[in-house]
Amino acid sequence: MSRQKKMPPVRVAVADIDRFEAVSQNLSEEKIQNLKESLHQLIRDHLLSQNFPCAVIIHSDKFVTLLPKSVAAEKITATFNRIRSLIECRHGLSVTVGISDPCASYAELPFHYGEACDAIAIGRAPGSGGPVQMISNVRFEQAILKSCSTVYFRRYVENTIGKLEQYDRQRGTDLAKTLAVLTENMGARQKTAEKLFIHRNTLANRIGKIEKITGVDLSQNENLYRFGFALKIRRYL
């Protein structure tokens, strides 16, 4: 039996052009290829300028980079944020970047490429925390991402916050956002009001409306958890 071929531990970083179909629809095949090659060169040159030994390849509208594990995660994140800024400045494009955990063999590369793509999907979701994501920092979100496509989760969201979202659509309000900030702050009203830049009395009025619409007491921690979970799932539906 042949042994699995080993390689130095690396991370897989994937930079994906946002809304690529819209970007490329009015470009010729030659211009699209030139654009990809220019972005490829920009990514490679900047990584090398930061003394990152790397390999960068073009894969469809993605740019896949193998980076040594020895480079600190914080430095990788900062570098790809800088690359994003350069791409936006020079080409007027945005990209989202996902970065895998280290892998130690060639056989593991497809799995870790998939992990980096999961991080991209999370990075594009509202309230994700930024367009450059390390998969190790978003494992909870990844679990939701992998599960939320089921009918059960869609029904859970509908039964939990469906009435509130319908109320917002019909009246042009944004009570769902108020609820999201309240759950993020574990029901701390002063902190929630400060984050929303509103007076505590205004927040109390909004919470009263949310409770009336949903029929749920938001002073109960368990209810805050249920709503918070539904709102997280909603990002990936």
Secondary structure, DSSP 8 states (H G I E B T S, - for coil): -----EEEEEEEEEEEETTHHHHHTTS-HHHHHHHHHHHHHHHHHHHHHTT---EEEEETTEEEEEEETTS-HHHHHHHHHHHHHHHHHHHS--EEEEE---EEEGGGHHHHHHHHHHHHHHHHSTT-S-SEEEGGG-HHHHHHHHHTTSHHHHHHHHHHHHHHHHHHHHHT--HHHHHHHHHHTTT-HHHHHHHHT--HHHHHHHHHHHHHHHT--TTSHHHHHHHHHHHHHHTT-
